[in-house]
Amino acid sequence: MAAKIVASADVHDSASIGDGTSVWHLAQVREDAVLGTNCVIGRGAYIGSGVHMGDSCKVQNYALVYEPAVLDDGVFIGPAVVLTNDTYPRAVTPSGELKSASDWHPVGVTIGRGASIGARAVCVAPLIVGEWAMVAAGSVVTRDVPAHALVAGVPARRIGWVGRAGVKLTEYSPGVWACPQTGERFRELGGTLNPLED
């Protein structure tokens, strides 16, 4: 199925849009961005130059995904989320001249497979959000998030673990966690969560 791009969207000719992907009203997809198959780009969302996005991603309304962000397959970006790209933002140089593209080096946010970023969260680059992690709405993420971690707050801190269903895991014996929805089991070792084989 071909991509669906509504007339009011602004998609650069050099952007690559995968089959089955929808780009909705007033969204902007900049030059050389690569969007996988079956993605949804919501109203007013911004996808920066050269951003790479895997398959089956959702970028909700008014989210801002600045380059050089990389999103793996199945990533969810909630409404009004911001993925930044400037560690030391300034409009002008120390001498007071307006900064140009050559006056700074963009750094990106990398988001692992299946991870979710809640509404109005801000991810301050550079950082990595691990696969299947979940960032709570309104959080400000300033450091890497481990796979399967549930983080919240300003600055965001880990408050639990989540499985692939997005449901908070339950610790049913020391260091062993399970998803109440899917039954998946994990072992926590040294601040990381690893799936347990049956």
Beta strands, then each sheet from edge to edge (+ up, - down):
strand 1: 4-5
strand 2: 10-11
strand 3: 16-17
strand 4: 22-23
strand 5: 28-29
strand 6: 34-35
strand 7: 40-41
strand 8: 46-47
strand 9: 52-53
strand 10: 58-59
strand 11: 64-65
strand 12: 70-71
strand 13: 76-77
strand 14: 82-83
strand 15: 109-111
strand 16: 116-117
strand 17: 122-123
strand 18: 127-129
strand 19: 134-135
strand 20: 140-141
strand 21: 149-152
strand 22: 157-161
strand 23: 170-173
strand 24: 176-178
strand 25: 185-189
strand 26: 192-195
sheet 1: 1+ 4+ 7+ 10+ 13+ 16+ 19+ 21+ 22-
sheet 2: 2+ 5+ 8+ 11+ 14+ 17+ 20+
sheet 3: 3+ 6+ 9+ 12+ 15+ 18+
sheet 4: 23+ 24- 25+ 26-
end
